[in-house]
Amino acid sequence: MKVFRRLRIEMINKDKTKKYLKYAIGEIILVVIGILIALQINNWNENRVEKIQENKILANLHIEFDENLKNLLFVDSILGNTTQSINIIFNQFGKDTLDFNEHEIDSLLSICLNSPTWSPSDFVLNDLKNSGGLSKLHNEELKKLLFEWSRFYSQLSEIQFQIENTNLDLIEFIKNNASLRNIDVFSSRFEHSSSKLFDRNTSLLSNYRFENYIDDKYYVVNSAKKEYKDAEELIIRILKETENK
């Protein structure tokens, strides 16, 4: 201690205090700069990792919604044929002379019963919501569109339910009042010939209850097509925001 005390006195006597203070301050500044650089590098790395993860999320969302759009357009084209056939049948009710023969009515009814429902995938979006990743997306417009899609998706189940129910009701009515077998003949999944027990399904066109079932089917399918059109526009907007730019 005596030695250190003597050295300190000598340093003060030789006016070296200012030099050491400058040196100490310089070291502090260098340490602070080093810490700031380290923090900046760490933040840069974290941002880079987050950007990579976000790009993967966007790519997965794009794939999912692109597939949903393809399935939607396929289902919508089938429903277009269904609507066309329903319209033809609808215009025959109450006519004394029909515009088509027995086989054509069965063929048209076969198309009418072919009304698939659209069930879009929401696996990626659900995973994103459950993990809390949705709120971390930087694209505010995309977040808004995805929230809008979630609301739409919950409403979609109602129209799907109506399509299935109207189809089941129509099939049940045909079972009790006409030949379902004669209609199934026009399906690629049916491998038998026409019924030998019942021949004239055209009698349905003079039945007001059948007209009501067809009317209900027409209304629901048209409603579904309008919903699908809105869905198509929304998906296209989501695809635009998730595409690789």
BELNORLIN-V104148 format. One record per residue. RES is the residue in one letter. PHI is phi in radians with two decimals (NA if undefined). OMEGA is omega in whole degrees, 0 to 359 (999 if undefined). BURIAL is b if it has 24 or more other C-alpha atoms within 12 Angstrom, else e. Layout:
<<RES	PHI	OMEGA	BURIAL> <RES	PHI	OMEGA	BURIAL>>
This chain:
<<M	NA	178	e> <K	-1.13	180	e> <V	-1.14	180	e> <F	-1.11	180	e> <R	-1.12	180	e> <R	-1.17	180	e> <L	-1.13	180	e> <R	-1.14	179	e> <I	-1.09	180	e> <E	-1.13	180	e> <M	-1.11	179	e> <I	-1.15	180	e> <N	-1.11	181	e> <K	-1.57	176	e> <D	1.05	179	e> <K	-1.70	182	e> <T	-1.08	181	e> <K	-1.06	181	e> <K	-1.10	181	e> <Y	-1.25	176	e> <L	-1.12	177	e> <K	-1.09	179	e> <Y	-1.12	180	e> <A	-1.14	179	e> <I	-1.10	178	e> <G	-1.05	178	e> <E	-1.11	179	e> <I	-1.09	180	e> <I	-1.09	179	e> <L	-1.10	179	e> <V	-1.11	179	e> <V	-1.08	178	e> <I	-1.06	179	e> <G	-1.09	179	e> <I	-1.12	180	e> <L	-1.10	178	e> <I	-1.12	180	e> <A	-1.10	178	e> <L	-1.13	179	e> <Q	-1.12	178	e> <I	-1.10	179	e> <N	-1.11	177	e> <N	-1.10	179	e> <W	-1.09	179	e> <N	-1.12	179	e> <E	-1.11	178	e> <N	-1.12	179	e> <R	-1.14	178	e> <V	-1.12	179	e> <E	-1.08	180	e> <K	-1.14	178	e> <I	-1.10	179	e> <Q	-1.11	180	e> <E	-1.14	178	b> <N	-1.10	177	e> <K	-1.13	179	e> <I	-1.08	180	b> <L	-1.08	180	b> <A	-1.13	180	b> <N	-1.17	176	b> <L	-1.09	181	b> <H	-1.09	179	b> <I	-1.10	182	b> <E	-1.10	182	b> <F	-1.29	175	b> <D	-1.16	177	b> <E	-1.16	177	e> <N	-1.06	180	b> <L	-1.17	179	b> <K	-1.07	178	e> <N	-1.12	179	b> <L	-1.08	181	b> <L	-1.12	178	b> <F	-1.17	179	e> <V	-1.10	182	b> <D	-1.13	178	b> <S	-1.17	177	e> <I	-1.17	179	b> <L	-1.13	175	b> <G	-1.10	176	b> <N	-1.15	179	b> <T	-1.07	180	b> <T	-1.07	180	b> <Q	-1.08	180	e> <S	-1.16	178	b> <I	-1.08	179	b> <N	-1.06	180	b> <I	-1.09	180	b> <I	-1.13	183	b> <F	-1.02	182	b> <N	-1.37	182	e> <Q	-1.73	182	b> <F	-1.14	178	b> <G	1.44	180	e> <K	-1.44	176	e> <D	-1.30	179	e> <T	-2.14	182	e> <L	-1.40	180	e> <D	-1.52	179	e> <F	-2.60	184	e> <N	-1.65	185	e> <E	-1.05	182	e> <H	-1.17	182	e> <E	-1.22	177	e> <I	-1.13	178	b> <D	-1.16	178	b> <S	-1.13	179	b> <L	-1.13	179	b> <L	-1.15	178	b> <S	-1.09	178	b> <I	-1.20	179	b> <C	-1.04	182	b> <L	-1.39	180	b> <N	-1.59	182	b> <S	-2.36	182	b> <P	-1.20	176	b> <T	-1.74	180	b> <W	-1.69	181	b> <S	-2.12	183	b> <P	-1.17	177	b> <S	-1.35	176	b> <D	-2.36	184	b> <F	-1.10	183	e> <V	-1.12	181	b> <L	-1.14	178	b> <N	-1.10	179	e> <D	-1.09	179	e> <L	-1.16	180	b> <K	-1.20	182	e> <N	-1.17	181	e> <S	-1.53	181	e> <G	1.38	183	e> <G	-1.32	182	e> <L	-1.10	182	b> <S	-1.24	182	e> <K	-1.55	178	e> <L	-1.14	182	b> <H	-1.47	182	e> <N	-1.42	183	e> <E	-1.16	179	e> <E	-1.14	178	e> <L	-1.13	178	b> <K	-1.04	179	b> <K	-1.09	181	e> <L	-1.17	180	b> <L	-1.21	175	b> <F	-1.14	178	e> <E	-1.13	179	e> <W	-1.13	179	b> <S	-1.06	177	b> <R	-1.15	180	e> <F	-1.13	183	e> <Y	-1.07	180	b> <S	-1.20	178	e> <Q	-1.37	185	e> <L	-1.13	182	b> <S	-1.06	180	e> <E	-1.18	180	e> <I	-1.19	177	b> <Q	-1.12	179	b> <F	-1.08	181	e> <Q	-1.16	179	b> <I	-1.06	181	b> <E	-1.10	182	b> <N	-1.17	180	e> <T	-1.12	179	b> <N	-1.17	179	b> <L	-1.13	179	e> <D	-1.11	180	e> <L	-1.15	178	b> <I	-1.10	180	b> <E	-1.09	179	e> <F	-1.14	179	e> <I	-1.10	178	b> <K	-0.99	185	e> <N	-1.54	187	e> <N	-2.27	182	e> <A	-2.72	182	b> <S	-1.81	176	b> <L	-1.23	180	b> <R	-1.09	180	b> <N	-1.12	177	b> <I	-1.41	182	b> <D	-1.13	179	b> <V	-0.96	184	b> <F	-1.52	175	b> <S	-1.67	179	e> <S	-1.18	181	e> <R	-1.58	182	e> <F	-1.90	189	e> <E	-1.98	183	e> <H	-2.06	180	e> <S	-1.51	181	e> <S	-1.15	181	b> <S	-1.23	174	e> <K	-1.71	182	e> <L	-1.78	183	e> <F	-2.44	190	e> <D	-2.05	193	e> <R	-1.96	174	b> <N	-1.35	178	b> <T	-1.13	178	b> <S	-1.09	178	b> <L	-1.08	185	b> <L	-1.31	174	b> <S	-1.97	181	e> <N	-1.87	184	e> <Y	-1.20	179	e> <R	-1.20	177	e> <F	-1.13	177	b> <E	-1.05	178	b> <N	-1.13	179	e> <Y	-1.14	178	b> <I	-1.16	178	b> <D	-1.08	179	b> <D	-1.09	179	b> <K	-1.09	180	b> <Y	-1.07	182	b> <Y	-1.09	183	b> <V	-1.19	181	b> <V	-1.12	178	b> <N	-1.11	177	b> <S	-1.10	179	e> <A	-1.11	180	b> <K	-1.09	177	b> <K	-1.19	177	e> <E	-1.11	181	b> <Y	-1.15	177	b> <K	-1.14	176	e> <D	-1.10	179	e> <A	-1.13	179	b> <E	-1.04	180	b> <E	-1.12	180	e> <L	-1.18	180	b> <I	-1.12	179	b> <I	-1.05	177	b> <R	-1.15	178	b> <I	-1.17	179	b> <L	-1.08	179	b> <K	-1.14	182	e> <E	-1.39	182	b> <T	-1.84	181	b> <E	-1.22	181	e> <N	-1.28	185	e> <K	-1.84	999	e>>
